[in-house]
């Protein structure tokens, strides 16, 4: 999945854009995907403390994971 496809899917789920960040690690409560050392790492940042949720070899896998996480959290 591309970033555009992910954003479209998150919009369908009514996920506010402040709840995620694609490409940068933010210092507020959100899910972030960042490219580090050749991998795509997904973080959940809570109270300015990032925690790694998972790492992937491709951007697409990371975006698929984020979408599934939001669906899981909403259920």
N, C-alpha and C positions, 0 to 999 in steps of 0.2 A: 504494500500500500504506500502511496506517495503522501507527502505532507498535505497536499491539497485534498486528497481523498480522506485522510484522517480528520482534517478540520471540518470537512463536510459532514462526516459521520458524527463527530462530536457536537456539531450544531444541531443535528437531528435529535440527539439525546439531550439537548438543552444544557450542555456543559458550557459554563461561562469561560471565555478565553483566559481569564485570570487564573483558572484552575490548572492550566498546563503551559508548558514552554517548550518550544521545539528549537533546539540549537544552543540554548543558554541555560545555565543554572541560576534560578532566581532565589531570592532570599525570603520568600514568603511561602505560605502553604499552597503547594502545587506539585504536580507531577511534571518532571522535566526529562528530556532526552538530550544527551550531549555526546558528541563524538570525542573520544579520548583514546589515544594510543591505538588507533586503528579499529576500535570497537565502538559500538553505540551503547551507552550506558543509560539506563532508566533509573531516575531517582524519585523518591518522594521526599519533599522538603516540608518539614513541620517545625514550627517555631525556630526557623532559620537553621535547622539541623538537617542536612541531607542524609538520606539512607538509601543505599543501593537496593533496588528491587530486582534488577536483572541486567545482564549484558548480552549483546548480540553482535554477530559479525556483519549484519546488514542493517541499514536504516529501515528497510521495509519490515523486517522482523520486529524491530523495536516499536514501530508504529502499530503493527498488528497487536503486539503485547499491550500497549497503552490502551487501545480501544477495548480489548477484552477486560482489562483491569477496571476501566470505567463502567463497563456493563456489569461486571461482578459487584462493584461497589454500589451500583444503583439497584441491584436486585434484593 
